[in-house]
Amino acid sequence: MHGMMSYFLRRLLMVPITFILITLMVYAVFRKTPGGPIERAEMMLRQSQATEGGGGAAELTGGEGLTKEQKEQLLKHFHLDRSIPVGYLIWLGVWPNDSGHFSGILEGDFGRSYRYNDPVLSQIASKFPVSIYFGLIGYIASWIVCIPLGIFKALKHRSLFDTGTSFLVFLGYSIPGFVAALLLMLFFATDNYGMKIFPLGDFRSQNWNAMWEAGNYWWCIKDQISHTIIPLIAYMMASFAAMTILMKNSLLDNLGADYVRTAFAKGLPERRVIFLHALRNSLIPICVGIGNALGLIFAGSFLIEKTCNIDGMGLLGYNSLLERDYPILLGLLAIGVMLRLVGNILSDIILAWVDPRVRFQ
């Protein structure tokens, strides 16, 4: 017990060190990458000048850019006039900013978005429910489908059922989630093949809130489900094959173990041996992955969300990358890294809990 506690204590102490190394490296890369608030401000200024001028000479010449004083103000506002180490410490919240205050991610201040000019945390918080909705439902659905399928594949090993489902599993594994979403929308969300069953993208219909306020709850539930099916299948594609094969192989290994043969030799019923002894130990590798799923549930998938036009965390990161909105990207990185580090520790805790044979030193 003492060795296990010291192990987890060391793991906890490594969390801030790992977090700092990852975020500092990415922060330095972003500072050296072209783009940023000045380029975006100049682009918006040129667009405004082109619009006001009717798209004439202002558009052809690129319009007038920012003055030197305006550029210096922008750099100072976003702390880009400081060196990379000092700028990172200000972003972290352990170094005073120009006003002499400590304001960084440790104080809950992730900065302001270049693109939206809103606090980064408010932008992330507005997208979080959408990604957690698909991520959590997709993960639970993967368990519901993959665990029973893996069990039956192990019990029917080398049978026609096992061969046929293996073909489907690896076919699904070879198709990326966003490609599956495109194919499903092509066949079941358009009139091309006369099977328009689901809507063509979006998280829900535009009049959903109005219908909910009007008390049409059943319509809202059906509408939400219809918008969920295609993205949900796309989300499941990534983990479907891996979890199914892991469940099958783990159960096969346990069915061939000595303790299972001993249980059969003692005359225990087959169902009891399989589902009480072998299955319980076979679920250990699956349970360990629960902690690592935290980061995946939070992050979403920008390709799937872009394909299905779902305004979630993945699409926010995708648009921020195109717009060089580095505060948003750093905020997503900070939260994602922390969740992944905590998830790894949680996986070790779950492993120690479900498998008493494990002893961390």
C-alpha positions in Angstrom: 0.0 0.0 0.0 2.8 2.4 0.8 4.5 1.7 -2.5 1.3 2.4 -4.4 0.7 5.7 -2.6 4.2 6.9 -3.3 3.8 5.9 -6.9 0.6 8.0 -7.3 2.3 10.9 -5.4 5.2 10.8 -7.9 2.7 10.8 -10.8 0.8 13.8 -9.4 4.1 15.7 -9.0 4.9 15.0 -12.6 1.6 16.5 -13.8 2.6 20.2 -13.5 6.1 19.5 -15.0 4.7 17.7 -18.0 2.0 20.4 -18.4 4.5 23.2 -18.4 6.9 21.4 -20.9 4.1 20.7 -23.4 2.4 24.1 -23.2 5.7 26.0 -23.3 6.8 24.2 -26.4 3.5 24.9 -28.2 3.4 28.5 -27.0 6.9 29.1 -28.4 5.9 27.5 -31.7 2.8 29.7 -31.9 4.9 32.9 -31.2 7.2 32.0 -34.1 4.4 31.1 -36.5 3.2 33.7 -39.0 -0.2 35.2 -38.2 -1.7 36.6 -35.1 -3.6 39.7 -34.0 -1.8 42.2 -36.2 -2.3 40.3 -39.4 -6.0 39.7 -38.5 -6.6 43.3 -37.6 -5.0 44.4 -40.9 -7.1 41.9 -42.8 -10.3 43.2 -41.1 -9.3 46.8 -41.8 -8.7 46.1 -45.5 -12.0 44.3 -45.8 -13.7 47.2 -44.1 -12.0 49.7 -46.5 -12.9 47.5 -49.5 -16.6 47.4 -48.4 -16.8 51.1 -47.8 -15.1 51.8 -51.0 -17.2 49.5 -53.0 -14.4 47.1 -53.7 -12.5 49.6 -55.8 -9.0 50.9 -55.3 -8.9 50.0 -51.6 -9.4 46.3 -52.5 -6.8 46.3 -55.3 -4.1 48.1 -53.3 -4.9 46.2 -50.1 -6.0 49.4 -48.3 -4.1 51.2 -45.6 -2.6 49.1 -42.9 -2.2 49.7 -39.2 0.0 52.5 -38.1 3.2 51.7 -36.1 1.5 53.0 -32.9 -1.5 50.7 -33.4 0.7 47.7 -34.0 2.7 48.4 -30.8 -0.6 48.7 -28.9 -1.8 45.4 -30.2 1.5 43.7 -29.3 1.4 45.2 -25.9 -2.2 44.3 -25.3 -1.6 40.6 -26.1 1.9 40.6 -24.4 3.6 39.8 -27.7 6.1 42.6 -27.0 7.6 40.5 -24.3 10.1 37.6 -24.7 8.8 34.1 -25.1 9.6 33.0 -21.6 8.1 36.1 -20.0 5.1 36.0 -22.3 4.5 32.4 -21.3 4.8 33.1 -17.6 2.2 36.0 -18.1 -0.1 33.6 -19.9 0.4 31.0 -17.1 -0.3 33.7 -14.5 2.9 33.6 -12.5 4.4 36.9 -13.9 2.8 40.3 -13.6 1.4 41.9 -16.7 1.8 45.5 -17.8 -0.7 46.7 -15.2 1.2 44.9 -12.4 -1.5 42.2 -11.9 -1.2 38.5 -12.1 -3.8 37.3 -14.7 -3.3 34.0 -16.4 -4.8 30.5 -16.7 -4.0 29.7 -13.1 -6.4 32.5 -12.2 -8.9 31.3 -14.7 -8.0 33.9 -17.4 -7.2 32.3 -20.7 -6.9 35.6 -22.5 -9.1 37.0 -25.3 -9.7 35.5 -28.7 -8.2 37.3 -31.7 -11.1 36.3 -33.9 -14.1 36.8 -31.6 -12.6 39.4 -29.2 -14.3 37.4 -26.3 -12.7 35.7 -23.4 -11.3 32.3 -24.5 -12.9 30.5 -21.6 -16.4 31.7 -22.6 -15.9 30.5 -26.1 -14.7 27.1 -25.0 -17.5 26.8 -22.5 -20.1 27.6 -25.2 -18.9 24.7 -27.3 -18.3 22.2 -24.5 -21.8 20.8 -24.2 -22.0 19.9 -27.9 -18.7 18.0 -27.8 -19.4 16.3 -24.5 -22.8 15.3 -25.8 -21.4 13.4 -28.8 -18.2 12.3 -27.1 -20.0 10.8 -24.0 -22.9 9.2 -26.0 -20.4 7.8 -28.5 -18.2 6.3 -25.8 -21.2 4.7 -24.0 -22.6 3.4 -27.3 -19.2 1.9 -28.1 -19.4 -0.1 -24.9 -23.0 -1.2 -25.5 -22.1 -2.5 -29.0 -18.5 -3.6 -28.8 -18.5 -5.5 -25.5 -21.3 -7.9 -26.4 -19.9 -8.2 -29.9 -16.4 -9.0 -28.7 -17.8 -11.6 -26.2 -19.8 -13.4 -28.9 -16.9 -13.3 -31.3 -14.7 -15.0 -28.6 -17.4 -17.6 -27.9 -17.9 -18.3 -31.6 -14.2 -18.1 -32.5 -13.5 -19.1 -36.1 -17.1 -19.6 -36.9 -19.0 -18.0 -39.8 -20.3 -15.3 -37.4 -16.8 -14.5 -36.2 -15.5 -14.3 -39.8 -18.3 -12.2 -41.1 -18.2 -9.7 -38.2 -14.4 -9.5 -38.4 -14.8 -8.3 -42.0 -17.3 -5.7 -41.0 -15.1 -4.6 -38.0 -12.0 -4.1 -40.1 -14.0 -2.5 -42.9 -15.2 0.0 -40.4 -11.7 0.5 -39.0 -10.3 1.3 -42.4 -12.9 4.1 -43.0 -12.2 7.4 -41.2 -15.1 8.8 -39.2 -15.5 11.9 -41.4 -15.6 9.8 -44.5 -18.3 7.6 -43.0 -20.2 10.7 -42.1 -20.0 11.9 -45.7 -21.1 8.5 -47.1 -24.0 8.3 -44.6 -25.1 11.8 -45.5 -24.9 11.1 -49.2 -27.1 8.1 -48.9 -29.5 9.0 -46.1 -29.6 12.8 -45.9 -29.9 13.8 -49.6 -32.4 13.0 -52.3 -29.8 11.4 -54.6 -30.9 7.9 -53.7 -34.4 8.5 -52.5 -33.6 7.7 -48.9 -33.6 11.1 -47.2 -34.1 9.9 -43.6 -31.8 12.2 -41.6 -31.0 15.9 -41.8 -28.0 17.2 -43.6 -25.8 18.2 -40.7 -26.2 20.7 -37.8 -26.6 19.9 -34.2 -30.3 20.5 -34.2 -32.9 22.3 -36.3 -32.9 26.1 -36.2 -36.4 26.3 -34.7 -35.6 23.8 -31.9 -35.5 26.3 -29.1 -38.8 27.8 -30.2 -40.4 24.4 -30.4 -39.1 23.5 -26.9 -40.4 26.7 -25.4 -43.8 26.0 -27.1 -43.9 22.7 -25.3 -43.4 20.4 -28.3 -41.0 18.2 -26.3 -41.6 15.0 -28.3 -40.8 16.8 -31.6 -37.6 18.2 -30.0 -36.6 14.8 -28.8 -37.1 13.2 -32.3 -35.3 16.1 -33.9 -32.3 15.8 -31.6 -32.1 12.1 -32.2 -32.3 12.5 -36.0 -29.4 15.0 -35.9 -27.4 12.6 -33.6 -27.4 9.3 -35.6 -24.9 10.1 -38.4 -22.4 12.0 -36.2 -22.7 9.3 -33.5 -21.8 6.5 -36.0 -18.9 8.6 -37.2 -17.6 9.1 -33.6 -17.9 5.4 -33.0 -15.9 4.4 -36.0 -12.6 5.2 -34.3 -13.0 3.0 -31.3 -15.4 0.4 -32.7 -12.8 -2.0 -34.1 -10.2 -1.5 -31.4 -12.6 -2.1 -28.5 -14.3 -5.1 -30.2 -11.0 -6.9 -30.9 -9.6 -6.1 -27.5 -12.6 -7.6 -25.8 -12.5 -10.7 -28.0 -8.7 -11.3 -27.5 -8.8 -10.6 -23.8 -11.7 -13.1 -23.3 -9.9 -15.7 -25.4 -6.8 -15.4 -23.4 -8.7 -15.8 -20.1 -10.7 -18.8 -21.4 -7.4 -20.5 -22.0 -6.0 -19.7 -18.6 -5.2 -22.3 -15.9 -7.8 -21.0 -13.5 -10.6 -21.4 -16.1 -9.6 -25.0 -16.8 -9.5 -25.6 -13.1 -13.0 -24.2 -12.7 -14.3 -26.5 -15.4 -12.5 -29.4 -13.8 -14.3 -28.7 -10.6 -17.6 -29.1 -12.4 -18.7 -25.5 -12.3 -21.4 -24.6 -14.9 -20.1 -23.2 -18.2 -22.0 -19.9 -18.0 -20.8 -19.3 -14.5 -17.2 -19.9 -15.5 -17.4 -17.7 -18.6 -19.5 -14.8 -17.4 -18.4 -14.7 -13.7 -14.8 -15.6 -13.8 -13.3 -15.2 -17.3 -15.4 -12.2 -18.3 -14.7 -10.2 -15.2 -10.9 -10.5 -15.7 -11.3 -9.8 -19.5 -12.9 -6.4 -18.8 -9.8 -5.2 -17.0 -8.1 -3.9 -20.2 -11.3 -2.2 -21.3 -11.8 -0.5 -17.9 -8.3 0.9 -17.9 -9.2 2.9 -20.9 -11.9 4.9 -19.1 -9.4 7.4 -17.8 -7.8 8.0 -21.2 -11.2 8.6 -22.7 -11.6 11.9 -20.8 -9.4 13.8 -23.2 -11.1 12.2 -26.2 -14.6 13.1 -25.0 -13.5 16.7 -24.4 -11.6 17.2 -27.7 -14.3 16.1 -30.1 -13.3 15.6 -33.8 -12.8 18.7 -35.9 -13.1 16.6 -39.2 -16.4 15.1 -38.1 -17.8 18.4 -36.7 -16.7 20.2 -39.9 -18.3 17.6 -42.1 -21.6 17.5 -40.1 -21.5 21.3 -39.5 -21.6 20.7 -35.7 -20.5 23.8 -33.8 -18.5 22.0 -31.1 -15.0 21.9 -29.7 -13.5 20.3 -32.7 -14.9 22.9 -35.1 -13.8 25.7 -32.8 -10.2 24.4 -32.9 -10.4 23.9 -36.7 -11.6 27.5 -37.3 -9.1 28.9 -34.7 -6.3 27.1 -36.5 -7.3 28.6 -39.9 -7.6 32.1 -38.4 -4.4 31.8 -36.3 -6.4 32.4 -33.2 -3.7 31.2 -30.8 -5.3 32.1 -27.5 -8.2 29.7 -28.4 -5.7 27.0 -29.5 -3.7 27.4 -26.3 -6.8 27.3 -24.1 -7.9 24.1 -25.8 -4.4 22.7 -25.5 -4.2 23.5 -21.8 -7.5 21.9 -20.9 -6.9 18.9 -23.2 -3.4 18.2 -21.8 -4.6 18.5 -18.2 -7.5 16.1 -18.8 -5.2 13.6 -20.6 -2.7 13.7 -17.7 -5.5 13.3 -15.1 -7.0 10.6 -17.2 -3.7 8.6 -17.2 -3.6 8.7 -13.4 -7.3 7.8 -13.2 -6.5 4.8 -15.5 -3.8 3.6 -13.1 -6.2 4.0 -10.2 -8.9 2.0 -12.0 -6.3 -0.7 -12.9 -5.3 -1.0 -9.3 -8.9 -1.2 -8.2 -10.2 -3.8 -10.6 -7.0 -6.0 -10.6 -5.7 -6.7 -7.1 -2.7 -8.4 -8.7 -1.3 -5.0 -9.8 1.2 -3.5 -7.4 2.8 -0.1 -8.3 6.3 0.4 -7.0 
